[in-house]
Amino acid sequence: MGLLVGLLVIWAVVVVLGIAIKGLFWLIIIGAVLFVATAVIGFVKREALGRKR
């Protein structure tokens, strides 16, 4: 769970910086990639926990 929270915090910071500082569109792209990675990790962990029950 700590990994997911950490990734979400990093994602939020990177996206905000990318939006706040004009010309850093690549930060928004990195934030989007981190968001997708966090969603995939969360989905995989949730599925793994569901199978154990």
C-alpha positions as a Markdown table, in Angstrom:
| # | Residue | x | y | z |
|---|---|---|---|---|
| 1 | Met | 0.0 | 0.0 | 0.0 |
| 2 | Gly | 2.9 | 2.4 | 0.7 |
| 3 | Leu | 4.2 | 2.0 | -2.8 |
| 4 | Leu | 0.8 | 3.0 | -4.3 |
| 5 | Val | 0.6 | 6.1 | -2.0 |
| 6 | Gly | 4.2 | 7.0 | -2.9 |
| 7 | Leu | 3.5 | 6.7 | -6.6 |
| 8 | Leu | 0.3 | 8.8 | -6.3 |
| 9 | Val | 2.2 | 11.6 | -4.5 |
| 10 | Ile | 4.9 | 11.6 | -7.1 |
| 11 | Trp | 2.3 | 11.6 | -9.9 |
| 12 | Ala | 0.5 | 14.6 | -8.4 |
| 13 | Val | 3.7 | 16.6 | -7.9 |
| 14 | Val | 5.0 | 16.0 | -11.4 |
| 15 | Val | 1.7 | 16.9 | -13.0 |
| 16 | Val | 1.3 | 20.0 | -11.0 |
| 17 | Leu | 4.8 | 21.1 | -11.8 |
| 18 | Gly | 4.2 | 20.3 | -15.5 |
| 19 | Ile | 1.1 | 22.5 | -15.5 |
| 20 | Ala | 2.5 | 25.3 | -13.5 |
| 21 | Ile | 5.7 | 25.7 | -15.4 |
| 22 | Lys | 4.9 | 26.4 | -19.0 |
| 23 | Gly | 7.0 | 24.5 | -21.6 |
| 24 | Leu | 7.4 | 21.4 | -19.5 |
| 25 | Phe | 4.8 | 19.3 | -21.3 |
| 26 | Trp | 7.1 | 16.3 | -20.9 |
| 27 | Leu | 6.4 | 16.4 | -17.1 |
| 28 | Ile | 2.7 | 16.0 | -17.8 |
| 29 | Ile | 3.5 | 13.0 | -20.0 |
| 30 | Ile | 5.7 | 11.5 | -17.2 |
| 31 | Gly | 2.9 | 12.1 | -14.7 |
| 32 | Ala | 0.4 | 10.3 | -17.0 |
| 33 | Val | 2.7 | 7.3 | -17.3 |
| 34 | Leu | 3.1 | 7.2 | -13.5 |
| 35 | Phe | -0.7 | 7.3 | -13.1 |
| 36 | Val | -1.2 | 4.4 | -15.5 |
| 37 | Ala | 1.6 | 2.4 | -13.7 |
| 38 | Thr | -0.1 | 3.1 | -10.4 |
| 39 | Ala | -3.5 | 2.0 | -11.7 |
| 40 | Val | -2.0 | -1.2 | -13.1 |
| 41 | Ile | -0.1 | -2.0 | -9.9 |
| 42 | Gly | -3.2 | -1.4 | -7.8 |
| 43 | Phe | -5.4 | -3.6 | -10.1 |
| 44 | Val | -2.9 | -6.4 | -10.0 |
| 45 | Lys | -2.6 | -6.3 | -6.2 |
| 46 | Arg | -6.4 | -6.2 | -5.8 |
| 47 | Glu | -6.8 | -9.2 | -8.1 |
| 48 | Ala | -4.1 | -11.1 | -6.2 |
| 49 | Leu | -5.8 | -10.4 | -2.8 |
| 50 | Gly | -9.1 | -11.4 | -4.3 |
| 51 | Arg | -7.8 | -14.8 | -5.3 |
| 52 | Lys | -6.4 | -15.6 | -1.9 |
| 53 | Arg | -9.8 | -15.4 | -0.2 |
